[in-house]
């Protein structure tokens, strides 16, 4: 298991790697969900990414982390992941 400090470092590296390639999406407070749940609820609007989902982040990070020896990738998906890899 990774120590928390290693995980934080890996997350920061990934965020820096994908930043030029993904949209900075807003976080919106949801009054209706907050009232219904009795807790403060915020929504991260990843539906505003070019592919309509958060999957662009993971796919972009994975592709950018590949070395030139990889030679290419194959994605078996007809959904958001496939669009993100394309």
Contact map, one row per residue, 1 for C-alpha under 8 A:
11100000000000000000000000000000000000000000000000000000000000000000000000000000000000
11110110000000000000000000000000000000000000000000000000000000000000000000000000000000
11111110000000000000000000000000000000000000000000000000000000000000000000000000000000
01111111000000000000000000000000000000000000000000000000000000000000000000000000000000
00111111100000000000000000000000000000000000000000000000000000000000000000000000000000
01111111110000000000000000000000000000000000000000000000000000000000000000000000000000
01111111111000000000000000000000000000000000000000000000000000000000000000000000000000
00011111111100000000000000000000000000000000000000000000000000000000000000000000000000
00001111111110000000000000000000000000000000000000000000000000000000000000000000000000
00000111111111000000000000000000000000000000000000000000000000000000000000000000000000
00000011111111100000000000000000000000000000000000000000000000000000000000000000000000
00000001111111110000000000000000000000000000000000000000000000000000000000000000000000
00000000111111111000000000000000000000000000000000000000000000000000000000000000000000
00000000011111111100000000000000000000000000000000000000000010000000000000000000000000
00000000001111111110000000000000000000000000000000000000000000000000000000000000000000
00000000000111111110000000000000000000000000000000000000000000000000000000000000000000
00000000000011111111000000000000000000000000000000000000000010010000000000000000000000
00000000000001111111110000000000000000000000000000000000100110010000000000000000000000
00000000000000111111111100000000000000000000000000000000000000000000000000000000000000
00000000000000001111110000000000000000000000000000000000000000000000000000000000000000
00000000000000000111111000000000000000000000000000000000000100000000000000000000000000
00000000000000000111111100000000000000000000000011000001100000000000000000000000000000
00000000000000000010111110000000000000000000000111000000000000000000000000000000000000
00000000000000000010011111000000000000000000000000000000000000000000000000000000000000
00000000000000000000001111100000000000000001110110000000000000000000000000000000000000
00000000000000000000000111110000000000000001100000000000000000000000000000000000000000
00000000000000000000000011111000000000000111100000000000000000000000000000000000000000
00000000000000000000000001111100000000000111100000000000000000000000000000000000000000
00000000000000000000000000111110000000011110000000000000000000000000000000000000000000
00000000000000000000000000011111110000011110000000000000000000000000000000000000000000
00000000000000000000000000001111111000011000000000000000000000000000000000000000000000
00000000000000000000000000000111111100000000000000000000000000000000000000000000000000
00000000000000000000000000000111111110011000000000000000000000000000000000000000000000
00000000000000000000000000000111111111111000000000000000000000000000000000000000000000
00000000000000000000000000000011111111110000000000000000000000000000000000000000000000
00000000000000000000000000000001111111000000000000000000000000000000000000000000000000
00000000000000000000000000000000111111110000000000000000000000000000000000000000000000
00000000000000000000000000000000011111110000000000000000000000000000000000000000000000
00000000000000000000000000000000011011111000000000000000000000000000000000000000000000
00000000000000000000000000001110111011111100000000000000000000000000000000000000000000
00000000000000000000000000001110110000111110000000000000000000000000000000000000000000
00000000000000000000000000111100000000011111000000000000000000000000000000000000000000
00000000000000000000000000111100000000001111100000000000000000000000000000000000000000
00000000000000000000000011110000000000000111110000000000000000000000000000000000000000
00000000000000000000000011110000000000000011111100000000000000000000000000000000000000
00000000000000000000000010000000000000000001111110011100000000000000000000000000000000
00000000000000000000000000000000000000000000111110111100000000000000000000000000000000
00000000000000000000001010000000000000000000111111111000000000000000000000000000000000
00000000000000000000011010000000000000000000011111111101000000000000000000000000000000
00000000000000000000011000000000000000000000000111111001000000000000000000000000000000
00000000000000000000000000000000000000000000001111111011000000000000000000000001001100
00000000000000000000000000000000000000000000011111111100000000000000000000000001000000
00000000000000000000000000000000000000000000011111111111000000000000000000000001000000
00000000000000000000000000000000000000000000011010011111110000000000000000000000000000
00000000000000000000000000000000000000000000000000101111111000000000000000000001100100
00000000000000000000010000000000000000000000000011101111111100000000000000000001100110
00000000000000000100010000000000000000000000000000000111111110000000000000000000000000
00000000000000000000000000000000000000000000000000000111111111000000000000000000000000
00000000000000000000000000000000000000000000000000000011111111100000000000000000100110
00000000000000000100100000000000000000000000000000000001111111110000000000000000000110
00000000000001001100000000000000000000000000000000000000111111111000000000000000000000
00000000000000000000000000000000000000000000000000000000011111111100000000000000000000
00000000000000000000000000000000000000000000000000000000001111111100000000000000000010
00000000000000001100000000000000000000000000000000000000000111111110000000000000000000
00000000000000000000000000000000000000000000000000000000000011111110000000000000000000
00000000000000000000000000000000000000000000000000000000000001111111110000000000000000
00000000000000000000000000000000000000000000000000000000000000011111110000000000000000
00000000000000000000000000000000000000000000000000000000000000000111111000000000000000
00000000000000000000000000000000000000000000000000000000000000000111111000000000000000
00000000000000000000000000000000000000000000000000000000000000000111111110000000000000
00000000000000000000000000000000000000000000000000000000000000000001111110000000000000
00000000000000000000000000000000000000000000000000000000000000000000011111000000000000
00000000000000000000000000000000000000000000000000000000000000000000011111100000000000
00000000000000000000000000000000000000000000000000000000000000000000000111110000000000
00000000000000000000000000000000000000000000000000000000000000000000000011111000110010
00000000000000000000000000000000000000000000000000000000000000000000000001111100010000
00000000000000000000000000000000000000000000000000000000000000000000000000111111110000
00000000000000000000000000000000000000000000000000000000000000000000000000011111111000
00000000000000000000000000000000000000000000000000000000000000000000000000001111111000
00000000000000000000000000000000000000000000000000111011000000000000000000001111111100
00000000000000000000000000000000000000000000000000000011001000000000000000101111111110
00000000000000000000000000000000000000000000000000000000000000000000000000111111111111
00000000000000000000000000000000000000000000000000100000000000000000000000000111111111
00000000000000000000000000000000000000000000000000100011001100000000000000000001111111
00000000000000000000000000000000000000000000000000000001001100100000000000100000111111
00000000000000000000000000000000000000000000000000000000000000000000000000000000011111
